[in-house]
Amino acid sequence: MAIQAAAVDHRIKAVAAEASFTDLRRISVDYQRRIVKLPWHFLRNVAMSRSQKIAQFKARDVSPINDVRKLSIPILFIHGMDDRLINYEYSKTLYHHANEPKDLFLVPGANHQDLWEVAGSSYENKIVGFFRRWLH
């Protein structure tokens, strides 16, 4: 959400993006495989079509990977390497496609919601240091 907000709100001067995905369609397939256990895209397409109609949006617009390519603000990508909800490879991909300045902080042993608990003071130091450096 922070990446997408920064892409449309130029008041945002730096972003710490935790456990991000690359685009809505891809993460939907991941969730479908994990929850419904079906590898095909039919269910995703039906759900996505219905969701777009109800919420009046385009799924293709929910694409942090497209947004990071447009940004020139500092971005810190943070992800737990044992995240069972969103694969940490997505943060690595976003980092790869982002413009400088950027940083990537992967936390071994951390899941989706326990990054601070697992990384402890290194997590806090990373975020505080990032914002201190870029938001004078």
N, CA, C and O atoms as CSV, one atom per row, in Angstrom:
chain,resi,resn,atom,element,x,y,z
A,1,MET,N,N,0.823,-1.190,0.000
A,1,MET,CA,C,0.000,0.000,0.000
A,1,MET,C,C,0.868,1.256,0.000
A,1,MET,O,O,0.541,2.237,-0.668
A,2,ALA,N,N,1.965,1.228,0.742
A,2,ALA,CA,C,2.823,2.411,0.816
A,2,ALA,C,C,3.433,2.731,-0.544
A,2,ALA,O,O,3.531,3.899,-0.924
A,3,ILE,N,N,3.839,1.711,-1.270
A,3,ILE,CA,C,4.416,1.915,-2.603
A,3,ILE,C,C,3.375,2.540,-3.525
A,3,ILE,O,O,3.663,3.500,-4.239
A,4,GLN,N,N,2.173,1.993,-3.504
A,4,GLN,CA,C,1.112,2.504,-4.366
A,4,GLN,C,C,0.724,3.928,-3.969
A,4,GLN,O,O,0.457,4.759,-4.837
A,5,ALA,N,N,0.689,4.215,-2.678
A,5,ALA,CA,C,0.359,5.566,-2.230
A,5,ALA,C,C,1.423,6.551,-2.695
A,5,ALA,O,O,1.095,7.647,-3.150
A,6,ALA,N,N,2.695,6.170,-2.585
A,6,ALA,CA,C,3.790,7.056,-3.001
A,6,ALA,C,C,3.742,7.348,-4.499
A,6,ALA,O,O,4.164,8.416,-4.942
A,7,ALA,N,N,3.230,6.404,-5.271
A,7,ALA,CA,C,3.154,6.594,-6.719
A,7,ALA,C,C,2.136,7.659,-7.116
A,7,ALA,O,O,2.226,8.228,-8.204
A,8,VAL,N,N,1.167,7.934,-6.240
A,8,VAL,CA,C,0.133,8.918,-6.578
A,8,VAL,C,C,0.173,10.153,-5.679
A,8,VAL,O,O,-0.438,11.170,-6.007
A,9,ASP,N,N,0.874,10.080,-4.564
A,9,ASP,CA,C,0.930,11.209,-3.625
A,9,ASP,C,C,2.375,11.666,-3.482
A,9,ASP,O,O,3.172,11.029,-2.792
A,10,HIS,N,N,2.700,12.753,-4.125
A,10,HIS,CA,C,4.078,13.230,-4.167
A,10,HIS,C,C,4.541,13.884,-2.873
A,10,HIS,O,O,5.693,14.305,-2.768
A,11,ARG,N,N,3.658,13.970,-1.894
A,11,ARG,CA,C,4.075,14.445,-0.572
A,11,ARG,C,C,4.875,13.376,0.165
A,11,ARG,O,O,5.613,13.695,1.098
A,12,ILE,N,N,4.741,12.112,-0.239
A,12,ILE,CA,C,5.465,11.010,0.398
A,12,ILE,C,C,6.906,11.056,-0.087
A,12,ILE,O,O,7.162,10.991,-1.290
A,13,LYS,N,N,7.833,11.167,0.831
A,13,LYS,CA,C,9.242,11.371,0.495
A,13,LYS,C,C,10.122,10.153,0.719
A,13,LYS,O,O,11.276,10.148,0.289
A,14,ALA,N,N,9.611,9.120,1.379
A,14,ALA,CA,C,10.353,7.870,1.592
A,14,ALA,C,C,9.346,6.799,2.003
A,14,ALA,O,O,8.312,7.097,2.600
A,15,VAL,N,N,9.667,5.547,1.672
A,15,VAL,CA,C,8.756,4.444,1.960
A,15,VAL,C,C,9.513,3.277,2.571
A,15,VAL,O,O,10.578,2.888,2.091
A,16,ALA,N,N,8.945,2.723,3.640
A,16,ALA,CA,C,9.376,1.425,4.162
A,16,ALA,C,C,8.252,0.454,3.812
A,16,ALA,O,O,7.151,0.551,4.355
A,17,ALA,N,N,8.529,-0.469,2.915
A,17,ALA,CA,C,7.528,-1.403,2.416
A,17,ALA,C,C,7.803,-2.788,2.991
A,17,ALA,O,O,8.812,-3.417,2.674
A,18,GLU,N,N,6.905,-3.243,3.827
A,18,GLU,CA,C,7.092,-4.514,4.514
A,18,GLU,C,C,6.215,-5.595,3.890
A,18,GLU,O,O,5.006,-5.417,3.742
A,19,ALA,N,N,6.833,-6.713,3.528
A,19,ALA,CA,C,6.137,-7.904,3.026
A,19,ALA,C,C,5.246,-7.580,1.821
A,19,ALA,O,O,4.065,-7.925,1.801
A,20,SER,N,N,5.817,-6.926,0.839
A,20,SER,CA,C,5.066,-6.507,-0.344
A,20,SER,C,C,4.954,-7.620,-1.385
A,20,SER,O,O,5.759,-8.550,-1.427
A,21,PHE,N,N,3.938,-7.489,-2.211
A,21,PHE,CA,C,3.769,-8.375,-3.359
A,21,PHE,C,C,4.023,-7.567,-4.623
A,21,PHE,O,O,4.094,-6.339,-4.568
A,22,THR,N,N,4.160,-8.240,-5.762
A,22,THR,CA,C,4.479,-7.531,-7.001
A,22,THR,C,C,3.246,-7.044,-7.747
A,22,THR,O,O,3.247,-5.929,-8.269
A,23,ASP,N,N,2.200,-7.849,-7.809
A,23,ASP,CA,C,0.953,-7.415,-8.436
A,23,ASP,C,C,-0.205,-8.272,-7.940
A,23,ASP,O,O,-0.008,-9.393,-7.470
A,24,LEU,N,N,-1.409,-7.730,-8.052
A,24,LEU,CA,C,-2.598,-8.365,-7.487
A,24,LEU,C,C,-2.898,-9.715,-8.119
A,24,LEU,O,O,-3.257,-10.659,-7.416
A,25,ARG,N,N,-2.758,-9.818,-9.407
A,25,ARG,CA,C,-3.067,-11.099,-10.061
A,25,ARG,C,C,-2.148,-12.221,-9.575
A,25,ARG,O,O,-2.606,-13.327,-9.286
A,26,ARG,N,N,-0.868,-11.933,-9.488
A,26,ARG,CA,C,0.088,-12.963,-9.062
A,26,ARG,C,C,-0.153,-13.391,-7.613
A,26,ARG,O,O,-0.130,-14.583,-7.310
A,27,ILE,N,N,-0.381,-12.438,-6.727
A,27,ILE,CA,C,-0.593,-12.793,-5.320
A,27,ILE,C,C,-1.923,-13.519,-5.148
A,27,ILE,O,O,-2.059,-14.355,-4.255
A,28,SER,N,N,-2.904,-13.208,-5.992
A,28,SER,CA,C,-4.179,-13.918,-5.944
A,28,SER,C,C,-4.004,-15.390,-6.276
A,28,SER,O,O,-4.620,-16.254,-5.653
A,29,VAL,N,N,-3.165,-15.669,-7.257
A,29,VAL,CA,C,-2.880,-17.063,-7.610
A,29,VAL,C,C,-2.185,-17.767,-6.448
A,29,VAL,O,O,-2.502,-18.917,-6.143
A,30,ASP,N,N,-1.247,-17.090,-5.803
A,30,ASP,CA,C,-0.573,-17.679,-4.640
A,30,ASP,C,C,-1.568,-18.053,-3.557
A,30,ASP,O,O,-1.521,-19.160,-3.020
A,31,TYR,N,N,-2.473,-17.130,-3.234
A,31,TYR,CA,C,-3.470,-17.391,-2.200
A,31,TYR,C,C,-4.401,-18.519,-2.624
A,31,TYR,O,O,-4.760,-19.366,-1.805
A,32,GLN,N,N,-4.792,-18.539,-3.886
A,32,GLN,CA,C,-5.675,-19.595,-4.375
A,32,GLN,C,C,-5.015,-20.957,-4.221
A,32,GLN,O,O,-5.652,-21.902,-3.756
A,33,ARG,N,N,-3.770,-21.068,-4.598
A,33,ARG,CA,C,-3.058,-22.347,-4.488
A,33,ARG,C,C,-2.950,-22.805,-3.036
A,33,ARG,O,O,-3.068,-23.994,-2.740
A,34,ARG,N,N,-2.726,-21.851,-2.139
A,34,ARG,CA,C,-2.555,-22.199,-0.738
A,34,ARG,C,C,-3.887,-22.543,-0.069
A,34,ARG,O,O,-3.950,-23.482,0.724
A,35,ILE,N,N,-4.937,-21.807,-0.373
A,35,ILE,CA,C,-6.204,-21.968,0.331
A,35,ILE,C,C,-7.123,-22.976,-0.365
A,35,ILE,O,O,-7.678,-23.864,0.281
A,36,VAL,N,N,-7.280,-22.834,-1.677
A,36,VAL,CA,C,-8.230,-23.664,-2.419
A,36,VAL,C,C,-7.564,-24.899,-2.995
A,36,VAL,O,O,-8.240,-25.872,-3.331
A,37,LYS,N,N,-6.253,-24.869,-3.111
A,37,LYS,CA,C,-5.450,-25.992,-3.626
A,37,LYS,C,C,-5.715,-26.304,-5.093
A,37,LYS,O,O,-5.571,-27.449,-5.521
A,38,LEU,N,N,-6.101,-25.290,-5.864
A,38,LEU,CA,C,-6.326,-25.475,-7.291
A,38,LEU,C,C,-5.296,-24.663,-8.057
A,38,LEU,O,O,-5.177,-23.459,-7.831
A,39,PRO,N,N,-4.543,-25.298,-8.966
A,39,PRO,CA,C,-3.472,-24.589,-9.670
A,39,PRO,C,C,-3.938,-23.759,-10.860
A,39,PRO,O,O,-3.145,-22.982,-11.393
A,40,TRP,N,N,-5.162,-23.887,-11.292
A,40,TRP,CA,C,-5.606,-23.184,-12.483
A,40,TRP,C,C,-6.126,-21.803,-12.154
A,40,TRP,O,O,-6.410,-21.493,-10.998
A,41,HIS,N,N,-6.247,-20.984,-13.165
A,41,HIS,CA,C,-6.557,-19.569,-12.987
A,41,HIS,C,C,-8.044,-19.232,-13.096
A,41,HIS,O,O,-8.420,-18.069,-12.952
A,42,PHE,N,N,-8.881,-20.212,-13.344
A,42,PHE,CA,C,-10.306,-19.934,-13.532
A,42,PHE,C,C,-10.922,-19.235,-12.327
A,42,PHE,O,O,-11.586,-18.209,-12.474
A,43,LEU,N,N,-10.706,-19.782,-11.147
A,43,LEU,CA,C,-11.289,-19.203,-9.945
A,43,LEU,C,C,-10.782,-17.776,-9.733
A,43,LEU,O,O,-11.556,-16.885,-9.380
A,44,ARG,N,N,-9.490,-17.562,-9.949
A,44,ARG,CA,C,-8.940,-16.214,-9.812
A,44,ARG,C,C,-9.616,-15.256,-10.771
A,44,ARG,O,O,-9.970,-14.140,-10.390
A,45,ASN,N,N,-9.800,-15.678,-12.009
A,45,ASN,CA,C,-10.412,-14.806,-13.017
A,45,ASN,C,C,-11.849,-14.451,-12.662
A,45,ASN,O,O,-12.265,-13.306,-12.833
A,46,VAL,N,N,-12.611,-15.425,-12.170
A,46,VAL,CA,C,-13.999,-15.169,-11.777
A,46,VAL,C,C,-14.031,-14.218,-10.587
A,46,VAL,O,O,-14.772,-13.235,-10.591
A,47,ALA,N,N,-13.225,-14.514,-9.568
A,47,ALA,CA,C,-13.193,-13.668,-8.370
A,47,ALA,C,C,-12.708,-12.262,-8.704
A,47,ALA,O,O,-13.258,-11.276,-8.214
A,48,MET,N,N,-11.689,-12.175,-9.528
A,48,MET,CA,C,-11.131,-10.872,-9.886
A,48,MET,C,C,-12.148,-10.056,-10.679
A,48,MET,O,O,-12.310,-8.861,-10.434
A,49,SER,N,N,-12.822,-10.683,-11.612
A,49,SER,CA,C,-13.817,-9.986,-12.424
A,49,SER,C,C,-14.941,-9.442,-11.541
A,49,SER,O,O,-15.359,-8.294,-11.686
A,50,ARG,N,N,-15.414,-10.272,-10.640
A,50,ARG,CA,C,-16.498,-9.856,-9.736
A,50,ARG,C,C,-16.026,-8.731,-8.810
A,50,ARG,O,O,-16.752,-7.762,-8.588
A,51,SER,N,N,-14.827,-8.860,-8.280
A,51,SER,CA,C,-14.275,-7.849,-7.375
A,51,SER,C,C,-14.113,-6.511,-8.076
A,51,SER,O,O,-14.421,-5.464,-7.505
A,52,GLN,N,N,-13.634,-6.543,-9.302
A,52,GLN,CA,C,-13.449,-5.301,-10.059
A,52,GLN,C,C,-14.787,-4.597,-10.279
A,52,GLN,O,O,-14.884,-3.373,-10.191
A,53,LYS,N,N,-15.802,-5.389,-10.563
A,53,LYS,CA,C,-17.120,-4.815,-10.813
A,53,LYS,C,C,-17.698,-4.210,-9.528
A,53,LYS,O,O,-18.215,-3.093,-9.545
A,54,ILE,N,N,-17.612,-4.941,-8.427
A,54,ILE,CA,C,-18.180,-4.464,-7.158
A,54,ILE,C,C,-17.435,-3.230,-6.645
A,54,ILE,O,O,-18.055,-2.243,-6.250
A,55,ALA,N,N,-16.098,-3.295,-6.654
A,55,ALA,CA,C,-15.290,-2.217,-6.081
A,55,ALA,C,C,-14.907,-1.135,-7.096
A,55,ALA,O,O,-14.284,-0.136,-6.737
A,56,GLN,N,N,-15.275,-1.333,-8.336
A,56,GLN,CA,C,-15.014,-0.371,-9.411
A,56,GLN,C,C,-13.531,-0.001,-9.505
A,56,GLN,O,O,-13.149,1.159,-9.347
A,57,PHE,N,N,-12.713,-1.019,-9.766
A,57,PHE,CA,C,-11.277,-0.813,-9.964
A,57,PHE,C,C,-10.791,-1.778,-11.030
A,57,PHE,O,O,-11.522,-2.682,-11.436
A,58,LYS,N,N,-9.576,-1.590,-11.479
A,58,LYS,CA,C,-8.938,-2.481,-12.441
A,58,LYS,C,C,-7.804,-3.214,-11.729
A,58,LYS,O,O,-6.909,-2.577,-11.172
A,59,ALA,N,N,-7.834,-4.519,-11.742
A,59,ALA,CA,C,-6.822,-5.324,-11.059
A,59,ALA,C,C,-5.420,-5.029,-11.582
A,59,ALA,O,O,-4.453,-5.062,-10.822
A,60,ARG,N,N,-5.308,-4.745,-12.859
A,60,ARG,CA,C,-3.988,-4.466,-13.434
A,60,ARG,C,C,-3.360,-3.205,-12.843
A,60,ARG,O,O,-2.144,-3.024,-12.916
A,61,ASP,N,N,-4.189,-2.329,-12.255
A,61,ASP,CA,C,-3.669,-1.113,-11.637
A,61,ASP,C,C,-3.064,-1.364,-10.256
A,61,ASP,O,O,-2.333,-0.523,-9.734
A,62,VAL,N,N,-3.365,-2.509,-9.673
A,62,VAL,CA,C,-2.801,-2.863,-8.364
A,62,VAL,C,C,-1.493,-3.604,-8.645
A,62,VAL,O,O,-1.442,-4.834,-8.659
A,63,SER,N,N,-0.441,-2.817,-8.867
A,63,SER,CA,C,0.822,-3.367,-9.335
A,63,SER,C,C,2.010,-2.620,-8.743
A,63,SER,O,O,2.573,-1.734,-9.385
A,64,PRO,N,N,2.388,-2.974,-7.523
A,64,PRO,CA,C,3.555,-2.323,-6.927
A,64,PRO,C,C,4.805,-2.404,-7.807
A,64,PRO,O,O,5.650,-1.510,-7.748
A,65,ILE,N,N,4.939,-3.442,-8.611
A,65,ILE,CA,C,6.130,-3.543,-9.464
A,65,ILE,C,C,6.152,-2.440,-10.513
A,65,ILE,O,O,7.219,-1.922,-10.842
A,66,ASN,N,N,5.002,-2.077,-11.038
A,66,ASN,CA,C,4.946,-0.958,-11.986
A,66,ASN,C,C,5.192,0.364,-11.266
A,66,ASN,O,O,5.840,1.262,-11.803
A,67,ASP,N,N,4.671,0.473,-10.052
A,67,ASP,CA,C,4.825,1.712,-9.299
A,67,ASP,C,C,6.269,1.971,-8.891
A,67,ASP,O,O,6.725,3.112,-8.973
A,68,VAL,N,N,7.006,0.946,-8.451
A,68,VAL,CA,C,8.396,1.188,-8.010
A,68,VAL,C,C,9.267,1.662,-9.164
A,68,VAL,O,O,10.233,2.394,-8.948
A,69,ARG,N,N,8.945,1.264,-10.356
A,69,ARG,CA,C,9.717,1.705,-11.522
A,69,ARG,C,C,9.583,3.204,-11.756
A,69,ARG,O,O,10.477,3.833,-12.322
A,70,LYS,N,N,8.459,3.775,-11.317
A,70,LYS,CA,C,8.192,5.201,-11.518
A,70,LYS,C,C,8.751,6.070,-10.396
A,70,LYS,O,O,8.952,7.269,-10.583
A,71,LEU,N,N,9.000,5.480,-9.245
A,71,LEU,CA,C,9.391,6.259,-8.065
A,71,LEU,C,C,10.881,6.579,-8.061
A,71,LEU,O,O,11.706,5.795,-8.529
A,72,SER,N,N,11.196,7.737,-7.525
A,72,SER,CA,C,12.603,8.111,-7.360
A,72,SER,C,C,12.878,8.507,-5.914
A,72,SER,O,O,13.871,9.176,-5.627
A,73,ILE,N,N,12.008,8.097,-5.017
A,73,ILE,CA,C,12.193,8.358,-3.595
A,73,ILE,C,C,12.877,7.149,-2.961
A,73,ILE,O,O,12.845,6.059,-3.532
A,74,PRO,N,N,13.494,7.319,-1.790
A,74,PRO,CA,C,14.108,6.183,-1.109
A,74,PRO,C,C,13.063,5.149,-0.692
A,74,PRO,O,O,12.007,5.493,-0.162
A,75,ILE,N,N,13.377,3.877,-0.940
A,75,ILE,CA,C,12.474,2.786,-0.558
A,75,ILE,C,C,13.279,1.727,0.188
A,75,ILE,O,O,14.329,1.278,-0.273
A,76,LEU,N,N,12.763,1.343,1.344
A,76,LEU,CA,C,13.325,0.239,2.120
A,76,LEU,C,C,12.355,-0.927,2.021
A,76,LEU,O,O,11.210,-0.827,2.462
A,77,PHE,N,N,12.805,-2.021,1.450
A,77,PHE,CA,C,12.001,-3.237,1.350
A,77,PHE,C,C,12.383,-4.147,2.505
A,77,PHE,O,O,13.562,-4.432,2.717
A,78,ILE,N,N,11.380,-4.603,3.253
A,78,ILE,CA,C,11.598,-5.468,4.408
A,78,ILE,C,C,10.740,-6.710,4.225
A,78,ILE,O,O,9.570,-6.614,3.855
A,79,HIS,N,N,11.325,-7.882,4.487
A,79,HIS,CA,C,10.534,-9.104,4.330
A,79,HIS,C,C,11.118,-10.227,5.177
A,79,HIS,O,O,12.335,-10.384,5.273
A,80,GLY,N,N,10.233,-11.001,5.788
A,80,GLY,CA,C,10.639,-12.197,6.513
A,80,GLY,C,C,10.889,-13.331,5.532
A,80,GLY,O,O,10.084,-13.569,4.632
A,81,MET,N,N,11.994,-14.022,5.703
A,81,MET,CA,C,12.350,-15.076,4.750
A,81,MET,C,C,11.544,-16.361,4.955
A,81,MET,O,O,11.591,-17.264,4.119
A,82,ASP,N,N,10.811,-16.442,6.056
A,82,ASP,CA,C,9.924,-17.577,6.292
A,82,ASP,C,C,8.458,-17.176,6.188
A,82,ASP,O,O,7.589,-17.840,6.755
A,83,ASP,N,N,8.182,-16.103,5.474
A,83,ASP,CA,C,6.817,-15.606,5.282
A,83,ASP,C,C,6.009,-16.654,4.529
A,83,ASP,O,O,6.348,-17.019,3.403
A,84,ARG,N,N,4.937,-17.137,5.157
A,84,ARG,CA,C,4.089,-18.158,4.538
A,84,ARG,C,C,2.907,-17.558,3.785
A,84,ARG,O,O,2.151,-18.290,3.146
A,85,LEU,N,N,2.734,-16.232,3.849
A,85,LEU,CA,C,1.636,-15.582,3.141
A,85,LEU,C,C,2.085,-14.932,1.837
A,85,LEU,O,O,1.429,-15.071,0.805
A,86,ILE,N,N,3.209,-14.223,1.895
A,86,ILE,CA,C,3.741,-13.543,0.713
A,86,ILE,C,C,5.219,-13.899,0.615
A,86,ILE,O,O,5.998,-13.585,1.514
A,87,ASN,N,N,5.596,-14.541,-0.456
A,87,ASN,CA,C,6.965,-15.006,-0.645
A,87,ASN,C,C,7.943,-13.833,-0.645
A,87,ASN,O,O,7.709,-12.818,-1.300
A,88,TYR,N,N,9.033,-13.983,0.092
A,88,TYR,CA,C,10.022,-12.901,0.178
A,88,TYR,C,C,10.686,-12.608,-1.164
A,88,TYR,O,O,11.296,-11.551,-1.324
A,89,GLU,N,N,10.583,-13.507,-2.120
A,89,GLU,CA,C,11.130,-13.257,-3.448
A,89,GLU,C,C,10.458,-12.051,-4.108
A,89,GLU,O,O,11.059,-11.387,-4.952
A,90,TYR,N,N,9.207,-11.768,-3.720
A,90,TYR,CA,C,8.522,-10.598,-4.275
A,90,TYR,C,C,9.239,-9.311,-3.865
A,90,TYR,O,O,9.396,-8.404,-4.681
A,91,SER,N,N,9.670,-9.227,-2.614
A,91,SER,CA,C,10.406,-8.034,-2.181
A,91,SER,C,C,11.743,-7.938,-2.899
A,91,SER,O,O,12.192,-6.840,-3.227
A,92,LYS,N,N,12.380,-9.069,-3.145
A,92,LYS,CA,C,13.634,-9.054,-3.896
A,92,LYS,C,C,13.399,-8.559,-5.316
A,92,LYS,O,O,14.206,-7.799,-5.850
A,93,THR,N,N,12.311,-8.979,-5.925
A,93,THR,CA,C,11.973,-8.544,-7.276
A,93,THR,C,C,11.672,-7.043,-7.301
A,93,THR,O,O,12.140,-6.327,-8.186
A,94,LEU,N,N,10.900,-6.579,-6.337
A,94,LEU,CA,C,10.605,-5.146,-6.259
A,94,LEU,C,C,11.887,-4.345,-6.085
A,94,LEU,O,O,12.074,-3.316,-6.733
A,95,TYR,N,N,12.764,-4.814,-5.214
A,95,TYR,CA,C,14.042,-4.148,-4.991
A,95,TYR,C,C,14.833,-4.058,-6.296
A,95,TYR,O,O,15.390,-3.012,-6.628
A,96,HIS,N,N,14.871,-5.166,-7.026
A,96,HIS,CA,C,15.595,-5.203,-8.297
A,96,HIS,C,C,15.074,-4.158,-9.289
A,96,HIS,O,O,15.857,-3.545,-10.014
A,97,HIS,N,N,13.764,-3.957,-9.321
A,97,HIS,CA,C,13.150,-3.045,-10.291
A,97,HIS,C,C,13.055,-1.604,-9.798
A,97,HIS,O,O,12.754,-0.704,-10.581
A,98,ALA,N,N,13.305,-1.381,-8.532
A,98,ALA,CA,C,13.207,-0.022,-7.977
A,98,ALA,C,C,14.420,0.816,-8.374
A,98,ALA,O,O,15.513,0.296,-8.601
A,99,ASN,N,N,14.201,2.097,-8.448
A,99,ASN,CA,C,15.284,3.048,-8.693
A,99,ASN,C,C,16.022,3.327,-7.388
A,99,ASN,O,O,15.492,3.112,-6.298
A,100,GLU,N,N,17.236,3.803,-7.518
A,100,GLU,CA,C,17.981,4.252,-6.334
A,100,GLU,C,C,17.365,5.542,-5.830
A,100,GLU,O,O,16.792,6.293,-6.620
A,101,PRO,N,N,17.463,5.821,-4.552
A,101,PRO,CA,C,18.055,5.003,-3.496
A,101,PRO,C,C,17.082,3.930,-3.003
A,101,PRO,O,O,15.872,4.146,-2.925
A,102,LYS,N,N,17.640,2.788,-2.680
A,102,LYS,CA,C,16.826,1.660,-2.235
A,102,LYS,C,C,17.659,0.792,-1.309
A,102,LYS,O,O,18.889,0.834,-1.329
A,103,ASP,N,N,16.964,0.002,-0.495
A,103,ASP,CA,C,17.627,-0.927,0.407
A,103,ASP,C,C,16.710,-2.130,0.597
A,103,ASP,O,O,15.489,-2.022,0.478
A,104,LEU,N,N,17.310,-3.262,0.890
A,104,LEU,CA,C,16.567,-4.499,1.097
A,104,LEU,C,C,17.009,-5.105,2.420
A,104,LEU,O,O,18.200,-5.323,2.644
A,105,PHE,N,N,16.055,-5.373,3.290
A,105,PHE,CA,C,16.321,-5.963,4.599
A,105,PHE,C,C,15.512,-7.244,4.718
A,105,PHE,O,O,14.308,-7.206,4.969
A,106,LEU,N,N,16.182,-8.388,4.535
A,106,LEU,CA,C,15.537,-9.693,4.664
A,106,LEU,C,C,15.844,-10.245,6.052
A,106,LEU,O,O,16.978,-10.177,6.525
A,107,VAL,N,N,14.814,-10.794,6.696
A,107,VAL,CA,C,14.947,-11.273,8.070
A,107,VAL,C,C,14.798,-12.790,8.100
A,107,VAL,O,O,13.685,-13.303,7.985
A,108,PRO,N,N,15.916,-13.520,8.254
A,108,PRO,CA,C,15.837,-14.981,8.356
A,108,PRO,C,C,15.013,-15.389,9.573
A,108,PRO,O,O,15.151,-14.810,10.651
A,109,GLY,N,N,14.152,-16.396,9.390
A,109,GLY,CA,C,13.343,-16.916,10.486
A,109,GLY,C,C,12.072,-16.148,10.760
A,109,GLY,O,O,11.263,-16.569,11.587
A,110,ALA,N,N,11.876,-15.021,10.077
A,110,ALA,CA,C,10.677,-14.215,10.320
A,110,ALA,C,C,9.564,-14.604,9.355
A,110,ALA,O,O,9.799,-14.867,8.176
A,111,ASN,N,N,8.351,-14.633,9.885
A,111,ASN,CA,C,7.166,-14.912,9.096
A,111,ASN,C,C,6.561,-13.574,8.662
A,111,ASN,O,O,7.257,-12.559,8.634
A,112,HIS,N,N,5.289,-13.572,8.329
A,112,HIS,CA,C,4.636,-12.376,7.790
A,112,HIS,C,C,4.413,-11.288,8.841
A,112,HIS,O,O,4.502,-10.099,8.533
A,113,GLN,N,N,4.128,-11.687,10.065
A,113,GLN,CA,C,3.715,-10.706,11.068
A,113,GLN,C,C,4.644,-10.619,12.274
A,113,GLN,O,O,4.294,-9.974,13.262
A,114,ASP,N,N,5.793,-11.237,12.223
A,114,ASP,CA,C,6.656,-11.232,13.413
A,114,ASP,C,C,8.056,-10.690,13.135
A,114,ASP,O,O,9.017,-11.059,13.809
A,115,LEU,N,N,8.160,-9.831,12.160
A,115,LEU,CA,C,9.470,-9.292,11.793
A,115,LEU,C,C,10.150,-8.566,12.948
A,115,LEU,O,O,11.330,-8.789,13.218
A,116,TRP,N,N,9.418,-7.715,13.615
A,116,TRP,CA,C,9.992,-6.960,14.720
A,116,TRP,C,C,10.415,-7.887,15.855
A,116,TRP,O,O,11.485,-7.720,16.440
A,117,GLU,N,N,9.568,-8.864,16.158
A,117,GLU,CA,C,9.885,-9.800,17.236
A,117,GLU,C,C,11.124,-10.639,16.913
A,117,GLU,O,O,11.957,-10.878,17.786
A,118,VAL,N,N,11.242,-11.077,15.680
A,118,VAL,CA,C,12.366,-11.928,15.280
A,118,VAL,C,C,13.651,-11.117,15.129
A,118,VAL,O,O,14.699,-11.515,15.638
A,119,ALA,N,N,13.577,-9.993,14.441
A,119,ALA,CA,C,14.785,-9.209,14.169
A,119,ALA,C,C,15.189,-8.309,15.339
A,119,ALA,O,O,16.347,-7.906,15.441
A,120,GLY,N,N,14.251,-8.000,16.208
A,120,GLY,CA,C,14.550,-7.203,17.397
A,120,GLY,C,C,15.098,-5.825,17.072
A,120,GLY,O,O,14.562,-5.110,16.225
A,121,SER,N,N,16.170,-5.464,17.755
A,121,SER,CA,C,16.711,-4.110,17.619
A,121,SER,C,C,17.256,-3.849,16.212
A,121,SER,O,O,17.300,-2.696,15.783
A,122,SER,N,N,17.671,-4.888,15.488
A,122,SER,CA,C,18.166,-4.639,14.127
A,122,SER,C,C,17.033,-4.157,13.220
A,122,SER,O,O,17.261,-3.356,12.314
A,123,TYR,N,N,15.823,-4.639,13.461
A,123,TYR,CA,C,14.647,-4.184,12.713
A,123,TYR,C,C,14.384,-2.712,13.018
A,123,TYR,O,O,14.234,-1.892,12.112
A,124,GLU,N,N,14.333,-2.401,14.286
A,124,GLU,CA,C,14.087,-1.025,14.703
A,124,GLU,C,C,15.184,-0.090,14.204
A,124,GLU,O,O,14.890,0.994,13.699
A,125,ASN,N,N,16.434,-0.497,14.338
A,125,ASN,CA,C,17.554,0.330,13.891
A,125,ASN,C,C,17.520,0.560,12.383
A,125,ASN,O,O,17.845,1.648,11.906
A,126,LYS,N,N,17.128,-0.460,11.644
A,126,LYS,CA,C,17.075,-0.344,10.186
A,126,LYS,C,C,16.036,0.696,9.760
A,126,LYS,O,O,16.314,1.560,8.929
A,127,ILE,N,N,14.849,0.602,10.335
A,127,ILE,CA,C,13.776,1.522,9.955
A,127,ILE,C,C,14.068,2.940,10.437
A,127,ILE,O,O,13.954,3.895,9.668
A,128,VAL,N,N,14.436,3.076,11.681
A,128,VAL,CA,C,14.728,4.409,12.222
A,128,VAL,C,C,15.894,5.042,11.464
A,128,VAL,O,O,15.843,6.220,11.112
A,129,GLY,N,N,16.945,4.258,11.214
A,129,GLY,CA,C,18.094,4.770,10.468
A,129,GLY,C,C,17.733,5.183,9.060
A,129,GLY,O,O,18.215,6.199,8.559
A,130,PHE,N,N,16.884,4.396,8.419
A,130,PHE,CA,C,16.432,4.707,7.059
A,130,PHE,C,C,15.725,6.058,7.015
A,130,PHE,O,O,16.062,6.907,6.190
A,131,PHE,N,N,14.750,6.262,7.896
A,131,PHE,CA,C,14.005,7.514,7.880
A,131,PHE,C,C,14.844,8.687,8.366
A,131,PHE,O,O,14.673,9.804,7.876
A,132,ARG,N,N,15.722,8.469,9.293
A,132,ARG,CA,C,16.614,9.555,9.726
A,132,ARG,C,C,17.514,10.002,8.574
A,132,ARG,O,O,17.759,11.193,8.387
A,133,ARG,N,N,17.994,9.036,7.817
A,133,ARG,CA,C,18.886,9.370,6.703
A,133,ARG,C,C,18.160,10.151,5.613
A,133,ARG,O,O,18.701,11.123,5.087
A,134,TRP,N,N,16.944,9.738,5.268
A,134,TRP,CA,C,16.272,10.300,4.113
A,134,TRP,C,C,15.267,11.400,4.422
A,134,TRP,O,O,14.872,12.141,3.522
A,135,LEU,N,N,14.849,11.520,5.673
A,135,LEU,CA,C,13.893,12.580,6.037
A,135,LEU,C,C,14.561,13.482,7.074
A,135,LEU,O,O,14.285,13.368,8.268
A,136,HIS,N,N,15.396,14.333,6.642
A,136,HIS,CA,C,16.208,15.183,7.523
A,136,HIS,C,C,15.342,15.950,8.478
A,136,HIS,O,O,15.852,16.717,9.295
